[in-house]
Amino acid sequence: MPERRVTVQAEVGLHARPAATFVQRAAQAPIAVTVAKGGGEPVNAKSILSVLALDVRQGENVVISAEGEGAEELLDELAAIASAP
């Protein structure tokens, strides 16, 4: 399964607006997408509650995975959202 490892750069981490943007983009894709904090268990990247529950803070790493047609492009977009300052 393709994946991207990303360091979250936003001051608020992957919370509030960055999380909403991340989840909204993931939800637009007709493929399975997960995100995990560090080496933790992956959660559904299309669920705002699941993403917020990860409690990802600035400087922490996440692993974003997707499987299906268009996964590589989607992962590039999600990685850019997660790593934006």
Backbone bond lengths (Angstrom), bond angles and torsions (degrees), N, CA, C in turn:
res aa  C-N    CA-C-N  psi(-1)  N-CA   C-N-CA  omega(-1)  CA-C   N-CA-C  phi
1 M - - - 1.449 - - 1.528 107.96 -
2 P 1.316 117.86 126.43 1.462 121.00 178.77 1.533 111.16 -62.20
3 E 1.322 115.73 146.37 1.467 119.50 178.70 1.521 111.00 -150.08
4 R 1.324 113.96 163.23 1.458 121.40 174.97 1.523 107.83 -131.85
5 R 1.326 116.38 134.81 1.470 122.01 173.81 1.518 107.03 -102.26
6 V 1.325 115.38 126.80 1.465 120.47 -171.56 1.526 109.99 -135.58
7 T 1.329 116.13 142.07 1.462 121.25 170.88 1.513 107.46 -95.60
8 V 1.317 116.52 125.14 1.471 121.98 -179.06 1.526 108.46 -74.54
9 Q 1.332 116.44 127.63 1.454 122.09 -174.97 1.522 115.11 -105.27
10 A 1.314 118.17 -21.49 1.462 120.81 -176.37 1.525 110.63 -62.39
11 E 1.325 116.63 140.69 1.463 121.47 179.57 1.517 112.20 -55.95
12 V 1.322 116.92 -34.55 1.463 120.99 -178.73 1.524 111.91 -88.84
13 G 1.317 117.61 3.64 1.455 121.24 -177.45 1.523 110.45 72.06
14 L 1.315 116.20 -151.49 1.465 120.60 178.50 1.529 107.38 -96.32
15 H 1.330 114.48 65.00 1.458 123.24 -178.38 1.517 108.30 -132.94
16 A 1.303 115.87 169.11 1.461 122.94 174.48 1.528 112.08 49.91
17 R 1.316 115.93 -125.33 1.463 120.39 -174.78 1.528 113.73 -61.70
18 P 1.348 119.83 -45.98 1.472 118.01 178.44 1.534 112.19 -58.81
19 A 1.319 117.40 -39.96 1.470 120.36 179.61 1.521 110.51 -66.68
20 A 1.318 117.45 -41.56 1.464 120.61 -179.68 1.524 110.64 -63.28
21 T 1.321 117.17 -43.15 1.457 121.30 179.06 1.527 110.17 -64.58
22 F 1.318 116.63 -43.20 1.462 122.62 179.22 1.531 110.63 -60.24
23 V 1.314 116.82 -50.40 1.468 121.89 -177.99 1.522 110.96 -65.80
24 Q 1.322 116.68 -41.19 1.466 120.20 -179.87 1.525 110.31 -60.07
25 R 1.322 117.41 -44.46 1.471 120.09 -179.78 1.524 110.48 -67.43
26 A 1.327 117.72 -42.47 1.460 120.66 178.59 1.522 110.84 -60.94
27 A 1.325 116.90 -40.36 1.467 121.77 -177.23 1.526 112.55 -67.87
28 Q 1.316 117.67 -22.20 1.462 121.29 179.16 1.527 112.12 -74.24
29 A 1.317 116.45 -17.39 1.464 120.67 -175.99 1.526 110.51 -88.64
30 P 1.336 116.81 137.65 1.463 120.36 179.61 1.538 112.54 -85.40
31 I 1.341 116.97 29.47 1.459 121.11 -178.88 1.527 109.75 -129.14
32 A 1.339 116.25 163.88 1.457 121.85 179.07 1.526 110.02 -73.74
33 V 1.338 115.97 133.17 1.462 121.69 -179.43 1.527 108.05 -137.03
34 T 1.332 116.61 131.81 1.456 120.61 176.75 1.524 109.94 -128.97
35 V 1.331 114.99 160.99 1.457 121.33 175.19 1.525 107.33 -140.03
36 A 1.336 115.92 140.76 1.455 121.42 179.13 1.518 108.89 -132.81
37 K 1.300 115.92 145.85 1.465 121.82 176.10 1.521 107.97 -89.55
38 G 1.333 116.42 123.72 1.458 120.20 179.80 1.511 110.92 52.23
39 G 1.312 117.13 -125.05 1.457 121.40 179.47 1.519 113.34 -99.01
40 G 1.333 116.49 17.78 1.456 120.97 -176.56 1.514 114.26 -76.36
41 E 1.307 114.31 -179.44 1.459 122.05 179.45 1.525 110.54 -71.35
42 P 1.318 117.98 137.33 1.465 120.63 178.42 1.528 111.20 -73.20
43 V 1.342 114.09 147.75 1.463 121.26 175.85 1.523 108.59 -122.86
44 N 1.311 115.64 164.20 1.459 122.22 178.40 1.528 109.34 -65.11
45 A 1.323 116.96 117.67 1.459 121.47 -178.86 1.523 112.64 -73.40
46 K 1.326 117.13 -5.93 1.462 121.29 179.55 1.526 111.60 -94.94
47 S 1.333 117.24 1.37 1.463 122.87 -178.80 1.517 110.17 -110.51
48 I 1.324 117.01 113.10 1.466 121.09 -178.91 1.522 110.56 -60.29
49 L 1.314 118.22 -39.82 1.465 120.40 -179.53 1.526 111.24 -64.87
50 S 1.319 117.25 -40.09 1.462 120.74 178.95 1.524 111.39 -66.16
51 V 1.321 116.72 -42.76 1.465 120.65 -179.76 1.529 110.20 -66.37
52 L 1.322 118.02 -43.78 1.462 120.87 178.64 1.525 111.58 -64.18
53 A 1.338 116.76 -35.63 1.467 120.92 -179.33 1.525 112.52 -65.36
54 L 1.325 117.55 -20.60 1.463 120.29 176.26 1.530 111.54 -64.98
55 D 1.323 116.78 -25.20 1.469 122.82 179.00 1.528 111.52 54.19
56 V 1.331 115.64 51.10 1.461 121.58 -179.43 1.523 109.40 -80.15
57 R 1.318 115.62 125.39 1.469 121.68 -178.10 1.534 110.91 -108.14
58 Q 1.321 114.67 165.21 1.461 120.11 179.40 1.527 109.86 -54.46
59 G 1.334 115.61 133.78 1.455 121.96 178.25 1.516 114.58 90.62
60 E 1.334 117.00 -9.54 1.456 119.83 178.12 1.530 110.40 -86.67
61 N 1.322 115.14 157.75 1.463 120.99 -178.15 1.519 111.31 -100.30
62 V 1.331 115.35 145.73 1.454 122.16 172.55 1.517 108.44 -128.17
63 V 1.332 114.88 155.26 1.453 121.63 174.39 1.523 106.49 -118.26
64 I 1.327 115.64 119.65 1.461 122.20 179.95 1.518 107.50 -105.83
65 S 1.333 116.82 128.08 1.464 121.71 -178.98 1.517 109.80 -126.16
66 A 1.318 115.86 147.47 1.467 121.15 177.05 1.519 108.43 -148.92
67 E 1.327 114.39 151.23 1.456 118.97 179.61 1.512 109.21 -138.45
68 G 1.320 115.72 128.70 1.449 121.09 178.73 1.510 111.01 133.23
69 E 1.313 114.74 179.54 1.456 120.80 -179.00 1.528 110.24 -64.44
70 G 1.315 115.96 128.30 1.456 121.61 179.89 1.517 113.64 87.36
71 A 1.337 117.65 8.89 1.464 121.28 -176.76 1.524 112.34 -60.61
72 E 1.317 117.62 -43.91 1.475 120.65 -177.21 1.529 111.38 -60.78
73 E 1.317 116.60 -44.61 1.466 120.65 -179.45 1.521 110.80 -66.74
74 L 1.331 116.48 -42.15 1.454 120.53 178.64 1.524 110.71 -62.95
75 L 1.316 116.77 -42.94 1.458 120.07 178.91 1.520 111.79 -61.83
76 D 1.321 116.97 -38.47 1.467 120.10 176.91 1.533 110.54 -61.63
77 E 1.327 116.58 -42.75 1.470 120.55 179.70 1.516 111.27 -66.33
78 L 1.326 116.98 -45.20 1.461 120.37 -179.17 1.524 111.66 -66.57
79 A 1.322 116.82 -37.03 1.468 120.67 177.26 1.526 110.04 -63.74
80 A 1.316 117.33 -39.73 1.466 120.82 178.82 1.532 110.24 -64.81
81 I 1.314 117.62 -40.10 1.465 120.92 178.49 1.535 109.58 -65.01
82 A 1.323 116.78 -47.82 1.461 120.97 -176.76 1.529 112.64 -66.06
83 S 1.316 117.60 -30.06 1.459 120.39 -176.57 1.527 113.40 -97.25
84 A 1.314 117.97 1.48 1.472 120.36 179.96 1.531 110.08 -70.07
85 P 1.309 116.60 138.94 1.490 119.49 178.76 1.522 112.46 -70.82
